Amino acid sequence: MIKKVLTIAGSDAGGGAGIQADLKTFQEFGTFGLSSLTSILTVDPVAPIPSIYPIPLEVVEKQLATAFSGGALAAVKIGLLGSSDVVTLIESYLTTNRQTKVVLDPVMAVKGNNDVLQPELVSAMIDALIPLADVITPNLVEAQILSGISHIETKTDMKKAAQKIHQLGAKSVVIKGGARFPGEIATDLFYDGTAYHFYEQAKLATDTNHGAGCSFAAAITASLARDIPLNKAVGLAKNYVREAIDHGLYLNDFTGYVWHGAYFQTDTRLNEHLNEQEMPHE
C-alpha cells in the first residue's frame, strides 16, 4: 500500500524548495504527498531576496482538516511556519491524531534573506513542536539558535549543540553542516541521544543548492513512512541531496535549485518504458 505523507510548509513559487521540494521528494521515494501551505514565497526576477506572504490561519486550518480527514498519516514533515498561532494549530492536530514519525525542519530564515523568524515563533516551536518530533533537522544557523551556542565550527561543537537540542525534547537530532561547515568537507551529524554518527562528503563547487535542506528533511520523512531505519534514512537522504545539488539548475542568474530527479534518474524512466514498448504495425 502506498504510504500517505504530509508536508506543512511554505510554497516556493520557483518550484525548487518548500512544499514543491517536499512533494517531489515524497514521490521520488514512492510515497503519496499531501500538503498544507503556511505561506507563499516568491523570487524577484532582478533581486536575490525572496518575499514571504502568510496564508490566513483559517485557511491553514482547513488544509490540515483535509490532510487529517482520514486520521494519522504515515509521516509528517514540518517546515516554514508563519506564526505562533500556526504552531499551536499544528500541535493540536498532531496530538489529537496521535501522529507519529514527525520530522521538524525548523526553518528560521530563507536562503537569500537573513531575517531570522521572530523570537516568539522560535519559542513556540521549542515549547510545542520539538517535544513531538521524532527527528529535528536544523542547519548550522538554526542549531546555533536552538542550542544557544554562538559558533558551531568543529565536530565537537556539533556534538554539544546536538546534546542541547536533544534535551529540548526531540527524540533524535540531525544537524546539517553542509556548505556552511568550515573546510572542504560537508559534514552532517546524527544524534539519537546515545550515539553520534557523522556523514561526510566533499563539498560541491556549485550554487544549485536552494531547496537542499527541505529535500533532505523530506527524504528522511518519506523513508520513515516506508519503515526504513532512521540511520539508513539519514544516509540515503544525504546521498539523494548530494546528487540533487550536483545536477541542479538555475531559475535565474542568482537562484540555483536542486534537481529532485537526479538520484533515482527520473529523466531516464520514460525513455526506458518507451523503448520497451513495441512500435505499432502499419
Disulfide bonds with the S-S distance in Angstrom:
none
